[in-house]
Amino acid sequence: MRHRRYLKSNRRVLYYNLLTSGKLYNYLADVDKRAQILFEQTVKSIAEQEQVTEKLKAENMILWVRKMNNIRSRATENVNEQVIYR
């Protein structure tokens, strides 16, 4: 949905070309799939780098949640930059 809004407001020619050719929803589904895969890979990679593990979750749940929320925020920014707003 974010990419669709981005296309509609910033890349109107592409948006209307995809819409009129009937390819918009397939294109958006592909973007969504790529964004989801990138998000999951990024979260996993950062969590491994910063050693946010199940052991930490068992020892200190609040710290684990705080770190995971931070990681998810950074992963979302990464996905927005690389996939959604391009």
C-alpha positions as CSV (number, residue, x, y, z in Angstrom):
1,M,0.0,0.0,0.0
2,R,2.9,2.4,0.8
3,H,4.5,1.8,-2.6
4,R,1.1,2.3,-4.3
5,R,0.7,5.6,-2.6
6,Y,4.2,6.5,-3.5
7,L,3.7,5.7,-7.1
8,K,0.4,7.5,-7.3
9,S,1.8,10.7,-5.8
10,N,5.4,10.7,-7.1
11,R,5.5,8.5,-10.2
12,R,2.2,9.1,-11.8
13,V,3.1,8.1,-15.3
14,L,4.4,4.7,-14.2
15,Y,1.3,4.3,-11.9
16,Y,-1.2,5.0,-14.6
17,N,0.7,2.9,-17.2
18,L,0.7,-0.1,-14.8
19,L,-3.0,0.5,-13.9
20,T,-4.2,0.8,-17.5
21,S,-2.2,-2.2,-18.7
22,G,-3.6,-4.4,-15.9
23,K,-0.2,-5.0,-14.4
24,L,-0.4,-2.8,-11.3
25,Y,-1.6,-5.5,-8.8
26,N,1.0,-8.1,-10.0
27,Y,3.7,-5.4,-9.8
28,L,2.6,-4.4,-6.2
29,A,2.5,-8.1,-5.2
30,D,6.0,-8.5,-6.4
31,V,7.2,-5.4,-4.5
32,D,5.4,-6.6,-1.4
33,K,7.1,-10.0,-1.6
34,R,10.6,-8.4,-2.1
35,A,10.0,-6.0,0.8
36,Q,8.9,-8.9,3.1
37,I,11.9,-11.0,2.2
38,L,14.3,-8.1,2.6
39,F,12.8,-7.2,6.0
40,E,13.1,-10.7,7.3
41,Q,16.7,-11.1,6.1
42,T,17.7,-7.7,7.5
43,V,16.1,-8.4,10.9
44,K,17.8,-11.8,11.1
45,S,21.2,-10.4,10.0
46,I,21.2,-7.5,12.5
47,A,20.0,-9.7,15.3
48,E,22.9,-12.1,14.7
49,Q,25.4,-9.2,14.5
50,E,24.2,-7.7,17.7
51,Q,23.8,-11.1,19.4
52,V,20.1,-10.7,20.2
53,T,19.3,-14.3,20.8
54,E,16.8,-16.6,22.5
55,K,19.2,-16.8,25.4
56,L,18.9,-13.0,25.9
57,K,15.1,-13.4,25.6
58,A,15.1,-15.9,28.4
59,E,17.4,-13.9,30.6
60,N,16.1,-10.4,30.1
61,M,12.8,-10.1,28.2
62,I,12.6,-6.3,28.4
63,L,16.0,-5.8,27.0
64,W,15.3,-8.3,24.2
65,V,12.0,-6.5,23.3
66,R,13.8,-3.2,23.3
67,K,16.5,-4.4,21.0
68,M,14.2,-6.2,18.7
69,N,12.0,-3.2,18.3
70,N,15.0,-1.1,17.4
71,I,16.2,-3.7,14.9
72,R,12.7,-3.9,13.3
73,S,12.6,-0.1,13.0
74,R,16.0,-0.1,11.3
75,A,14.9,-2.9,9.0
76,T,11.8,-1.0,8.1
77,E,13.8,2.1,7.2
78,N,16.1,-0.1,5.1
79,V,13.1,-1.7,3.2
80,N,11.5,1.7,2.7
81,E,14.8,3.1,1.2
82,Q,15.6,0.1,-1.0
83,V,12.2,-1.2,-2.1
84,I,9.2,1.0,-1.2
85,Y,10.3,4.5,-2.1
86,R,12.1,3.7,-5.4
